[in-house]
Amino acid sequence: MASEDANSNSHLDQSGQLPFVVAITGASGAIYGMRLVQFLMEVNQPVDLLMSKAALRVVKEEHDLVFGEDFKAGLLKHLELPDTVPLRTHSLTDYGASVASGSYRTRGMAVVPCSLGTLGAIASGLTENLIHRAAAVTLKERRTLLILVREMPFGLIQLRNMVTLSEAGAVVACASPGFYHRPQSVDDQIDFVVGRVLDQFGFDNRLFKRWKEDSRPIYQASKKS
Ligand SMILES: Cc1cc2nc3c(=O)[nH]c(=O)nc-3n(C[C@H](O)[C@H](O)[C@H](O)COP(=O)(O)O)c2cc1C
């Protein structure tokens, strides 16, 4: 890890941008995470992507997609993206990965979707896999950490975990699409949620029609997810 982090400029992509950390965990709604990655690739934003084992299972249940340990290849194929996009993936047991260190500068981290299990681990400070560690690092470095929880209803333990994370500086969000933008499809609802996630990090996006905006969105990335 030391040599990887020795030159701080090595954190920058060729485009000169800091990478963004995305984690997809085993809550329902893997499509939110895949759509987020798809958008970020289409705007050439470098991403470090982590996927839990449970997320791989959910992807199979929800999309009939069987990604192996090397989920990058399968994901790129599914999203119809070339392997030249600025996407790095990491094994969840690799605590020597770049994202495990606070000296690896990032634009922040989004856990999309976030299972109650990962919520509890992060809120407790556990680092049983690289997602938990990267989230802990993001918090201690005072970078933006967004948790998109998906479950209903919530029990007291989960509600307390959300309060804990909010008090620690995280942005706690729910995968709850609005309807005021008059969604015409499930894709519209997904884009509403993903667009609001991107908003938290200052990523300019027109994935959904904003309140009081007169026109329909002018930017719409292709929808392969
Ligand atoms: C099809 C499917 C859907 C699931 N949906 C949810 C969910 O919406 N929210 C949740 O917290 N857990 C959900 N789970 C359970 C988690 O996958 C499980 O708790 C797992 O341990 C989470 O591990 P992870 O946090 O490492 O991804 C689901 C599991 C499956 C197989």
The ligand as an SDF file (V2000), in Angstrom:
LIG
                    3D

 31 33  0  0  0  0  0  0  0  0999 V2000
  -32.9880  -11.1220   -3.1960 C   0  0  0  0  0  0  0  0  0  0  0  0
  -32.5150  -10.5270   -1.8940 C   0  0  0  0  0  0  0  0  0  0  0  0
  -32.9800   -9.2940   -1.5210 C   0  0  0  0  0  0  0  0  0  0  0  0
  -32.5450   -8.7050   -0.3280 C   0  0  0  0  0  0  0  0  0  0  0  0
  -33.0110   -7.4590   -0.0180 N   0  0  0  0  0  0  0  0  0  0  0  0
  -32.5440   -6.8360    1.0880 C   0  0  0  0  0  0  0  0  0  0  0  0
  -32.9290   -5.4900    1.3500 C   0  0  0  0  0  0  0  0  0  0  0  0
  -33.6830   -4.8620    0.6200 O   0  0  0  0  0  0  0  0  0  0  0  0
  -32.3840   -4.8940    2.4320 N   0  0  0  0  0  0  0  0  0  0  0  0
  -31.4940   -5.5210    3.2710 C   0  0  0  0  0  0  0  0  0  0  0  0
  -31.0250   -4.8940    4.2250 O   0  0  0  0  0  0  0  0  0  0  0  0
  -31.1190   -6.8080    3.0400 N   0  0  0  0  0  0  0  0  0  0  0  0
  -31.6160   -7.4760    1.9710 C   0  0  0  0  0  0  0  0  0  0  0  0
  -31.2340   -8.7720    1.7050 N   0  0  0  0  0  0  0  0  0  0  0  0
  -30.3920   -9.4720    2.6880 C   0  0  0  0  0  0  0  0  0  0  0  0
  -28.9040   -9.1240    2.5670 C   0  0  0  0  0  0  0  0  0  0  0  0
  -28.4260   -9.5030    1.2910 O   0  0  0  0  0  0  0  0  0  0  0  0
  -28.1190   -9.8420    3.6650 C   0  0  0  0  0  0  0  0  0  0  0  0
  -28.4690   -9.2950    4.9330 O   0  0  0  0  0  0  0  0  0  0  0  0
  -26.6380   -9.8010    3.4960 C   0  0  0  0  0  0  0  0  0  0  0  0
  -26.0070  -10.3850    4.6210 O   0  0  0  0  0  0  0  0  0  0  0  0
  -26.1030   -8.4080    3.3320 C   0  0  0  0  0  0  0  0  0  0  0  0
  -24.6970   -8.5030    3.1710 O   0  0  0  0  0  0  0  0  0  0  0  0
  -23.8300   -7.2540    2.6990 P   0  0  0  0  0  0  0  0  0  0  0  0
  -24.2000   -6.1180    3.5720 O   0  0  0  0  0  0  0  0  0  0  0  0
  -22.4060   -7.7000    2.9020 O   0  0  0  0  0  0  0  0  0  0  0  0
  -24.1050   -7.0130    1.2690 O   0  0  0  0  0  0  0  0  0  0  0  0
  -31.6340   -9.3830    0.5130 C   0  0  0  0  0  0  0  0  0  0  0  0
  -31.1660  -10.6330    0.1090 C   0  0  0  0  0  0  0  0  0  0  0  0
  -31.6000  -11.1940   -1.0750 C   0  0  0  0  0  0  0  0  0  0  0  0
  -31.0580  -12.5440   -1.4960 C   0  0  0  0  0  0  0  0  0  0  0  0
  1  2  1  0
  2  3  1  0
  2 30  2  0
  3  4  2  0
  4  5  1  0
  4 28  1  0
  5  6  2  0
  6  7  1  0
  6 13  1  0
  7  8  2  0
  7  9  1  0
  9 10  1  0
 10 11  2  0
 10 12  1  0
 12 13  2  0
 13 14  1  0
 14 15  1  0
 14 28  1  0
 15 16  1  0
 16 17  1  0
 16 18  1  0
 18 19  1  0
 18 20  1  0
 20 21  1  0
 20 22  1  0
 22 23  1  0
 23 24  1  0
 24 25  2  0
 24 26  1  0
 24 27  1  0
 28 29  2  0
 29 30  1  0
 30 31  1  0
M  END
$$$$
